[in-house]
Amino acid sequence: MSRLTHEHVSLRVDDTALRIATVRRDGDLAPVVFLHGFGSTKEDYVDFLHQPAFTGRPFLAYDAPGCGETVCADPAKVSIPFLVRTAQEVLRQSGIERFHVVGHSMGGLTALMLAHQEPYRVLSFVDIEGNVTPEECFLSRQIVTHPAADDEGFFNGFVERARRSTESSSALYAASLLHKVRPGAVRGIFESMVELSDHGDLLAKFLSLPFPRLFMYGEQNAHLSYLPELAANGVELAEVPHSGHWPMYANPVWMWDRIAAFHARTDS
């Protein structure tokens, strides 16, 4: 763990002050950039350091505005477009030009929009249960299906619904939500995810990306109707056994092995 560097990066996005909490390992190879999902943090990916297949591979992970240790002066400003601009600024300040990207859920959608805007910078993309159609927008759509009078009321209800869900690892996910997310950031994130999922032509954007792509999903979500279309258009599929929306909690060993195998083929 001594090879890890923890830092706080001060920057501004849309005239909003941010103090981004990051963790990284340096190296000479092209880095892997991790974008976490809603309710998660950079720590989901620190075990990258302990995977022999990634020996010598640099990486960067950070807490998105509104999440984890990152400080955001105005959490209500946070949305997917805001997170994309934040990623661009973090990459600029980190001196990262080209990279492999791994994004989960909210982070997968952020990575998709980033890659669509700057495809020449991305070497490969592992999309873990990221939104590509309205069908996958089941968590964030609760902002519409379960309205509440205030941000804290909605978020408390969201946490309770996650705690009671039958989805694999959902209760574990719910247990730390109140500690990892600022309630004031939830509405902007969720509303923008719904808007993009419904009207952002995400599937076409994903299929048009000109570099290797892996779409990873839990076996509980093997029913997703667009999976055959992804495969027919050259996207690798990876169904995580004994998992739902959170493979990093339900089956991390399998997840890391599959990402490593994908990166090995991409490098070759």
Helices and strands as residue ranges (DSSP letters): E 5-13, E 16-25, E 32-35, G 42-50, G 52-54, E 59-62, E 71-72, G 75-77, H 80-94, E 99-104, H 106-117, G 119-121, E 122-128, G 134-136, H 142-145, H 151-164, H 170-175, H 177-180, H 183-199, H 202-208, E 213-218, G 219-221, H 227-232, E 236-240, H 247-250, H 252-267
